[in-house]
Amino acid sequence: MIQRIQSIWLLIAIFGAVFLYSTSTDFDAEMNAPILLISCAVLVVLGGLSLFGFKNRKRQILLNKISIVINVLLLGLLSYWLLKLSGGINFPEKGIEPIFPVISIICLQIANIYIRRDERIVKSVDRLR
């Protein structure tokens, strides 16, 4: 069942974490970049488990909710860092990093909607049997 629509949304959310990981190498060491790197790695692992755990929809929803919480914390952390960060020629793309957690949160929420829809369909079919 990996060809379902929620799989596409989960894949986009995983790409959001990967892109955030690739842009996080620009952060200075004083900004606790290892926290960001570890969080991105955890998000990729949770996304992969959710993507390939399609047989257990309740666990899929739980993993997506955990990923949403981590993304919200990352969004707050990135906002704090960007407010503390000075702009200039050394860091010209200031402000693009919070876009990736926002995209991931939206995609994970849409995936949860489709997973719940599948769960309702399966329950209605089981009720008819």
N, C-alpha and C positions, 0 to 999 in steps of 0.2 A: 504494500500500500504506500510505497514511497513516492508514487506518482500523483499524490493528492495535492490540492492547492495549498494546504498548510505547509507542505514540505518546501514549496517555493518561498513562502514567507519566512520560514525558519532559516533557509539558506541565505536569504537577504540579511537576516539578523546576524548570522555567523559572519558574513562578509563585512558587516558594520564593525564587529569586534576585531576582525583581521585588519581592516583599514585603520582603526584606532590604534592597534598595535604597531602598524607600520609608521604612523605619524608620531607615535610616542617616543621614538628614538631622538626626536628633536629637543626633548625636554632636558633641562640641566639636571645635574646630579643632586643639587640642593632641593629640587622640587619633588623628591621621593618618587622618581620614575619607576623603581621596582614595584611599587604598589600598583601602578597603572599597568605594568607589564603582566604581573601576576593576575590581576583582575581580568585582563583581556584573555589570558590563557584559560582561566576558569570559565569565562563566557564561551569560548570556542569549544571547550570540552562539554559543558552543559548543553550547548546547542547541538553538538554532534550526538550526544546521548538522547536528546529529545528527538532529533531527526530520525535516528535509526531505532528508537524505541516506540515505533508506531503501533505495536500490538497492545501496549498498555497505555491507553489514552489518559487515564487519571495521573499517571506518573509523568506523562508528557506535559500536561497542564501544570503540574507542580514544578517541574524543571523550568518551564517557561516563566512561572511566577517568580521563582528564585532569580532567574536571569533578569527579569524586569527590575527587581529590587537592587541587584548589583549594578544595573545600568543607571538607575536613579542615583545611587551613591556615586558612581563615576561621573555623572553629569554635575552633581554638586561639587565634587572634587575638581573637575576640570574648570568649572565656573570660578571657583576660588583661585585656582592657579592662574587663570587668565586675567582675573582682576589684579592679582599680585604681579603679573608679568609686565615688563615694559616692552613696548613695541620698538620697531626700528628695523634697521637693515639686517641684523642678525637673525631675526625671527619675523619675516615679512608675512607669513600666513597665519598670523595670530587670529584666532577666533574660529577656525574650521573644526577643531577637535570636538566640541560639544554637539555637532551635527550628527556624528556617528551613533552615540548613545540614544539620541532622540529617534533616529531612524530605526534603531534596533528595538526600542520600546514600542513604537507603533507597529512594527512588523510582528513582534511577539504577541501583542494584543490581538491583532488580526488573526494570527495563527491559532490563538486560543479560542477565538470565536468559531473558526472552522472546525477545530477539534471537538468543541462542544456540540456543534451541529452534527458531526459524524456520530458522536455518542448518543444523541437523541434518535438518530436514524436507526442505529443498531438496537437500542432499547425498544423502539416501536416494532421492529421486525421480530425481536424475541418475544414481544408481547403477543404478536399475531400467531406465533407457533403454538 
